[in-house]
Every structure is written in C-alpha cells, then in structure tokens.
Amino acid sequence: MRIAVLTERAAGETRVAVTPETIKKFIALGASVAVERGAGESAAISDAAFEDAGAELGLAGDVVRGAGIVLGIQAPEPALLQGAAQGAMVAALFDPFASGEGRGRERVGAYAGAGLEALSMELMPRITRAQSMDVLSSQSNLAGYKAVLAAANQYGRAFPMMMTAAGTISAARLFVMGVGVAGLQAIATARRLGAQVSATDVRSATKEQILSLGAKPVFVEKVAGIEGEGAGGYATEMSEEYQRAQAELVSGHIAKQDLVITTALIPGRAAPRLISDAQVASMRPGSVIFDLAVAQGGNVEGSIPDQIVERHGVSIMGYSNTPAQLAADASALFARNLYNFLSAFWDKEQGGPVLDKEIGDAVRLTRGGAVVHERLRG
C-alpha cells in the first residue's frame, strides 16, 4: 500500500499530516510512504528527516501516483489527486457541513465524482476506543493552550499576583466560556500562569472538572430546560429560558474579568454567540477576549479572524487556525491520530486498512462514486 502526503495548500495551514515517527510506523506495517518535497518545512521538519525515516520524496504528481491512501490536514482538491489508485482513501479534515463554493457538500460531491473514499477525521466518534484517533481533541488541546498565551501576550498587565517593595499587583482574572478539551486546557494554562480562573459551560457535568483544576465554576442554578448534554460529549442547544438566565449571570461576571476565552462550537453549525457588544463594553479598558470559534462565525460580536479588533477599549482577537500556530506539535499529534486510526484496522492480508461499521460509517463521506454519509445524502 502506497501512502501519499502532499504539502498543505490552504491559506495559513502550517501543519503536515505525517512525521518521521509515523513514517517509520507505517513502513513497519508494510506500507510505503511518499511525501511531496517541502511538505514539512513550515512544521520544522526537513525533507532530509522524511527521507531518513524511509519516505520517498517527489513532486505532487509523482507522490500521488498509484497511492491507495492519501493523508492530509485539510482535504486536498480532488484535482491534485489525479493518478491515485481507484477508490483511494483520503483521510483529512473535510469540514463537510460548511457552505461556500468549493467547500462542504460541494467538495464532498467532487470526491464522490472522482471515485475517492473520503474519510472525514473531524467526524470521529467520541468513544473510548477512538480516543487516540480523535484529531479534534488533540488539536483543541493545543488551541486552548495557545489561546491563553496569545491573550496573555496582548494583555498589558501581569498574570500572577506579585508582592513587591513598591506594592502588590493583583492577579489577573480570566473567564473561560465552554469547558471542552480546549476550555480545560485554557483553564490549566491560565492557572499555571497565576491567574484567578473561573469557567462556565452548558453541561452540568463539567462543574467537577472545573473544580478539579482549581478554577471557580459559574453556573445557572435551578433553571429547567437545559439541553446542553449532547451525544458523544458535544454540547447542543440550550433552552430559551436557560439562555436568558445564563446571559444575566454571565453579563455580571464578564464585567469583572480582565480576560475571557470563548471556546463554544456545535458540530455542523455556526458558532453560538456568547458575548454581545454591550457585554464587551462592560469590561474595563485593556481587557482581552480571545475567540477560539472566530473561524466558524465567532462567539463574540465583532470578532474577525486573524485581526485584533479594539472595541470600547477591549481587544478582541482570534486565529482562523489556532493549532497551526503550534505547527510542530500540532503536526506530531495529528500524524499520530492518523496512524492510530489506520493501524487499528490494518489487515496484513489485504495490505491496508479495512474499516469496521462503527467507526468507518461515522467518518466515511464517499465511496464507490457516491456520497454515503447519512447526514449528507439527499
């Protein structure tokens, strides 16, 4: 089985889908690996390192030719995959529910038309045996960490309390909205930097997680109709009554904060609005908000990807691709996720992976010239 890896071509994408470590592991399974020249440069991996690990290097067309598996961070344009084996698997991020020309369903349809088997890694089910394959978790972990560091860099004051001969500096107050993988890492990172940290989420089960990290939970109490406990560990929509109660509680809390990190995303939908312009205006000048969901529409009114927006003396910021800001580590984790996924189903007799129904049907978008995922058909 020939595995191909191309240089990422999406704007701002610095990661690469394979590392020397995973190349060696794939070769140990009996596969060969071909990598486009320069694919790892932005992730601090040289062509020589790939070659030393046993990979074949070449131009994109040569790398793809005859490949039965193509690995990517962002799914490559189908035109780049001409020459791959018939029915070749492509494991990458597809963002299958996005709208826009050349994105989402349109790209999935193009993959079906090209006879490729598209495997959308962001649809990996959140079950115990798939944890090591979960790219959203591995990348969100780094994103939560980076969000705090970027916000701290923008914030014009110190994080920890400092007692000096000239007087005492109070600890920064940081509020995390959304306690998934990114939120938990944001809490832990902010605590390590010495901030006073509080956090909220629509899922009541996260309260214990917040407390375990030494942060203060901020939750609406005694309000019926919470619908936040989504399937597979994801949050879902809140009831209108809960939304009103939460808005009141959060508004009062935000006004006292120095920094806010928002992390709320609902798969397949635009990011929910968590902070209004009026709430931004309630914060003191010099405060910072980092919107981790800015690329999906944003949790914060007025946030713009890759720009620092000043509103009412408050800096609102967020990267369109936060994990790409930590390219080397993000690539290492993503590459391991891909290896764990494929190796778990590797069949030596078939010379490649044979996916099962539970995980295979969850991530498979196209096969045999057709769109097969139940959420995309019709």
N, C-alpha and C positions, 0 to 999 in steps of 0.2 A: 504494500500500500504506500503510495506516494502522498506525502503531506506537504502542501504549499502554504507559504506565508508571504503576503505582499506588504509593501510599505503602505502605511495608512495615508489616505488621501483626503480625509475630511479635514476641514479647516480647524486648526487648533489641536488636532489629535497628535499627541506625542508618544503614545504608548505603542507597544508591539506585542503580538499575540503569542510569541514563543521566546524562550530564553535558552541559553546554553544548557541549563539544568534540564529543561523539559525536552530539548532535542535529544539528549543522551537517553532519556527515559523512553521516548518514542522509538528510537533506534533499537533499544533493548527489547521492545515488543515485536520487532521485526519489520518496522516501517522505515522508509527513507524520508528525509526532510529536505526540502528545497526552500531557500529564503531569498527574496529579492535583495539585491545589493543596497545597502544604506537603510534597510528597514529598521535597524535598531539604534541608529545614530542619536535620535532625539531622546532615547531612553538610556543613553550612555552604554550601549552595547555595540561593540565594533564588529565589522564583518569578519575580522580575524577570529574573534571569540566564537562566532557562529561556526566558522569553518573548523576551528579546533575541536568543537563539540561533535563534528561529523556531518554538518549540513553542507549541501551543495548550494553555491551562490550563483546568481544569474540575473538576467533581465526579467521583467514581469512575465512576458510571454513564454519564456523558456521555463520559468519556475512553475507556472500553472500547467504546462503541457503534460497531459496524462495523469494529473493529480486526482486521487479519489476522495481526498479530504482537503478543504481549504479552511485555514484558521484566520480569524480577523478580530480586531476590536470592533470597529464599525464595519458592517457588512459592505463589501466592495460592490461597485456597479457590476451588473451581470456581464457587461461588455468586456470587462477585464478578465473574465473567467473563460473566455473562448479558448478551447483547446483542452479544458479539463475533461476528465472521464465522464461518460454519460451517467447522469444520476449522481454526480459527485456531491458529497455532503459539504455544506458550508456552515460552520459554527462561529457565530459572532453576535453582536448586538444589532438587531433589526429595527427596533422601535416600531413594531408592526401596526400600532394603532395611531400613529402620527398622521397628520393631514399635511397636504402640500405636494407640489409637483416633485416626482422622483422619490417620494418618501412613503413610509407606511404601507398601506394596501397597494399602492401603485408599484412600489418596489417589489413587494411580495409577488404580485402578479407577473412581474418581469422575470423573477426567479422561476416561477412555475413554467412560464413560456420557454425558458432556457433549459428546462428539464433538470434543474438542480434541486437538491434536497436541502431546504433552508431550515437551520436549527437555531432558534432564537434563544440565546442564553439568558436573556432577562426574564423568560417565562419559566425558568427552572422552578419546579415546585418546592415549597419550603417544608420539606420532610426530612427526617433525621438522616437518612442515607444519602441525601443530596446536598447536605450542608457543605461538603468540601468542593462542590461543583458550583456553588452559588456566587456568581460574579457580582450581583447587586450588593450582597453583603460585604464581600471583600473590598469592593471599590467604595462603598458607602462608609466603611470604617475609616479609610484614608481621607475621605471627603470631610467627615466630621472633625478629624484632627486638623486638616488644613484650614478649614473654615475658622477655627478658633485662632490659629496662628496668624491668618490674614487679618482678622478683625483686631487682634492684639497689635499688629503692626500699624494698622490705621488709627487705632485709639491713641490719643495723645497723652495718656497717663499710665502709671504702673499698674500691674495686676495685683500683686500681693500687698498686704498691709506692711508698712515699713515704719519702724520706730527709730528715729534718729535724734541727735542732739538738737537739731533745728525744729523738731516737731514730728508728729505722726502723720503718715499718709494712709488713708483708709483703703481697704481692699476694694477692687472693682466688683461691681455687681453684674453678673451675667445670667441671662434667662434663656433657656433652651426650649423651643417650641417644637414638639414632635420627638418622641423618645423611641425611635427605632435604632438601627445599628449606628447610623450617623449621629443621632442625638446622644446616644450613650457614650460614644467616643468623644463627642464635643464636651459632655459633662466631665468625663475623666480628664481630658486635656486641660480644661479651664481650671479644674480643681488642682491639678499639678502645678499650674502657673500661679496659684494662690488666690484665685477669685472666689467670691461668695456666689455660689451657683444655686439657681432654682430651675425647675423644669416642669412642663405640663404635657399632657397627651390626652387624646380622647379615650384611650384604652386604660381602664382602671388597673389592669394587671401590671402596668409599668410603674405604679407607685412604689412597690417594693424595690424595683431595680434602681429607681432614683435614689431612694434612701440608702441602698447598699453602696452607692458611690459617694455618699456624703453630701448629697445635694438636698434642697428643700423641695418637696412636691407641692405643686399648685394645682388643685383640682376643684371642679364644681361638685358640690355635695348635694344629695337629696333632690336630684332632678331626674325625672323619669324620661325614658326615650333615648337613652344613649345607644347609638348603633355603631360604636367605634371598634367593636371586636370583630374584625374582618377575618375571612377564611385565609388560612396559610400564614397568619401572623401580620397581615397587612391591615392598615386602618381603612375604614369605609366612611360613608357619610354620617354626619351627626343629625339628630332630630332638630327641628327649628327651635324648640324650647331650650335644648341644650346649647345650641349656638348662641342664643340671646344671653343665657346665663354665663356662658364662657366669655363672651365679649365684654360683659360688665366686669367680671373678675380680672380678666387679662388687662383691660384698659387701666385699671387702677394699679396693677402690678408693673406694667411696662413703664409707666410714668416715673417709677423709682429706679429703673435699671440704667446701667451705663452701656451695656452691650446686650444684643439679642441675636441668637442664632435660630433661624427657622429652617425646618427640615421636612415639612409635610408634603408627601406625594401620595397620590392614589393611582395605582397602575391603570393605564388606559384612559386617564382623564387629565384635564388641565389641573395644575396645582391649585389647592384651595387657598382663598385669600384669608390670611390670618391677621395682618396688620394694615389698618387703614391710614390714610394721610393724617387724619385727626389724631390717631394714636402716636404717629411719628412726631407730630407737633407737640405732644405732651412730654416728650423726653427732653432732657437738658442738652444745651448745645455741647458739641464734642462727642456725643454718644455715637455708637456704631451699630448698624444692623447688617448681618450677613445673611443673604437669602440663598440657601442651597438649592432652592427649587426655581431659581430665576430662569433657567433654560426651558422650563415647562410652563411658563406663564407667570411664575412668581408667587410667593406667599405674601409679598409686601407691595403695597400700592406704590408705583413709581420706580420699582427696581428695573434695571436694564442690564442685560448680560455683559460682563467684562467692562463695566463702567462704574465709577464711583459717583453716585448721584448725591448732591447736597440738597437736603430739604429741611427747612426750619432749623438749620444748624446741625442736622444729623446726617452722618454719612451712611448711605445705603449702597451695599456692594454685593457682588456675587459673580462667580465664574460660570461660563456656559459649559465648562467641562472641568470640574474641580479635581477629579482623580488625575487628570492629565498634568496637573501642576506638580505631581509627585511621580513623574514618569517611570523612573527605575523601579520603585517599589510597587507601583500600581501594575506595571507590566509583569513583574515577578508573580504577583498574586493572581492576576488574570490568567497568565500562562499555566499556573498550577491548577486553577479551576478547570481549564480546558483539558489538561492532561487527565485530571481525576475523572472528568466526565467520560472521555473516550476510553480510557483504560479500564474503567469499571465494566464496560460492555465489550471489551476486545475479545474476539473469537479467533484463536490461532488457526483453526481450520479454514475459516472464511478470510483470514488475513486482514481483518478490520473489525470495527465495532458493529454489533448487532443490538440495536436499542430495544428495550422492553416496552411494554404498553404504558406503564405508569409515567415514566419519565419521558420516553420517546414521544408519546402522543401529546404530552404537555408542551414540549419545546418545538415540535415539528410543524412548520408552516406549509411547506410544499413537498410533494413527492409525485413522481410519475407524470409530470406535466400538469398537475392540478394543485389548487390551494386546498389543503386538507384540514387546517386547524378550524375547530368548530366555531370559534369566535370571529372568523374571517370569511367563512363560507356564506354564500347567498348575497 
